[in-house]
Amino acid sequence: MYVRIARFEGGTADDIVAEAEEIRRGIAASGRGENDQYFPKELTERVGRLEVVVDRGQGSIAVLVYCDSEADAREVDRLMGGMSPQREGWGKRVSSDIYEVVLDEVP
């Protein structure tokens, strides 16, 4: 399994929460077979899980996108690299990296 981690800084709590809700709606729409700007079909086919974690006090966000293969993670990186958050308050992307997951256990 591979994970693409994109980090954003400079966001505001209200815009971060609102943008995350739009992403949630986009994923739901995609699951119904509808094409969506927040989560288009090309991502649906490659993403196994998506997490958004936030530090509200710092206005920073990390978006973790899990894929089964490195090739899928790289394609997700390409697709998401061309997308921009709809709200300026989401912050600016400061990094985007791909990692191989070598441990994923629940103690």
C-alpha positions in Angstrom: 0.0 0.0 0.0 1.1 3.5 -0.7 0.0 6.9 0.6 0.2 10.3 -0.9 0.5 13.0 1.7 -0.1 16.6 0.7 0.4 19.4 3.3 -1.2 22.8 3.3 -0.5 25.8 5.5 -2.2 29.1 6.1 -5.8 28.0 6.2 -8.6 29.2 8.4 -10.7 26.8 10.6 -14.0 27.7 9.0 -12.8 27.3 5.4 -10.9 24.1 6.2 -14.1 22.5 7.7 -16.2 23.7 4.8 -13.8 22.4 2.1 -13.6 19.1 3.9 -17.4 18.8 3.8 -17.4 19.5 0.1 -14.8 16.7 -0.4 -17.1 14.4 1.7 -20.0 15.3 -0.5 -17.9 14.7 -3.6 -16.9 11.3 -2.4 -20.5 10.4 -1.8 -21.5 11.7 -5.2 -18.7 9.7 -6.8 -19.9 6.6 -5.0 -23.3 7.1 -6.6 -21.6 7.1 -10.0 -21.9 10.9 -10.4 -18.9 12.9 -11.7 -17.8 15.5 -9.1 -15.2 18.3 -9.2 -14.0 17.5 -5.7 -13.6 13.7 -6.3 -13.7 12.9 -10.0 -14.1 9.3 -11.3 -10.3 9.1 -12.1 -9.6 9.3 -8.4 -12.4 7.0 -7.3 -10.9 4.2 -9.4 -7.5 4.5 -7.6 -8.1 5.6 -4.1 -8.7 3.1 -1.3 -9.0 5.6 1.6 -8.8 9.3 2.1 -8.0 11.1 5.4 -7.9 14.8 6.1 -6.2 15.8 9.3 -6.1 19.4 10.6 -4.3 21.5 13.2 -7.0 24.2 13.6 -4.8 26.4 15.7 -2.0 26.5 13.1 -4.2 26.5 10.1 -2.4 23.5 8.6 -3.8 20.4 6.9 -2.5 17.1 5.7 -4.4 15.1 3.1 -3.6 11.4 3.1 -4.7 9.4 0.1 -4.1 5.6 0.3 -3.7 3.5 -2.9 -3.0 -0.2 -3.5 0.0 0.4 -5.8 2.8 2.9 -6.4 1.5 3.5 -9.9 -1.9 4.5 -8.6 -0.4 6.7 -6.0 1.7 8.5 -8.6 -1.3 8.9 -10.9 -3.3 10.3 -7.9 -0.5 12.7 -7.2 -0.6 13.9 -10.9 -4.4 14.3 -10.8 -4.5 16.0 -7.4 -1.5 18.2 -8.2 -3.6 19.8 -10.9 -6.5 20.4 -8.6 -6.8 23.5 -6.3 -8.9 23.9 -3.2 -12.0 26.0 -3.9 -11.5 28.2 -0.9 -8.4 30.4 -0.3 -8.9 29.7 3.4 -7.8 26.0 2.8 -4.3 27.3 2.6 -1.4 26.8 0.2 0.1 23.4 -0.7 3.6 23.3 0.8 4.5 19.7 0.0 3.3 16.5 -1.7 5.1 13.2 -1.2 4.4 9.5 -1.8 5.3 6.9 0.8 5.2 3.1 0.9 3.2 2.0 4.0 5.3 -0.6 5.8 3.3 -0.8 8.9 -0.5 -0.5 9.4 -1.5 -2.3 12.6 -4.0 -1.7 15.4 -2.5 -2.7 18.8 
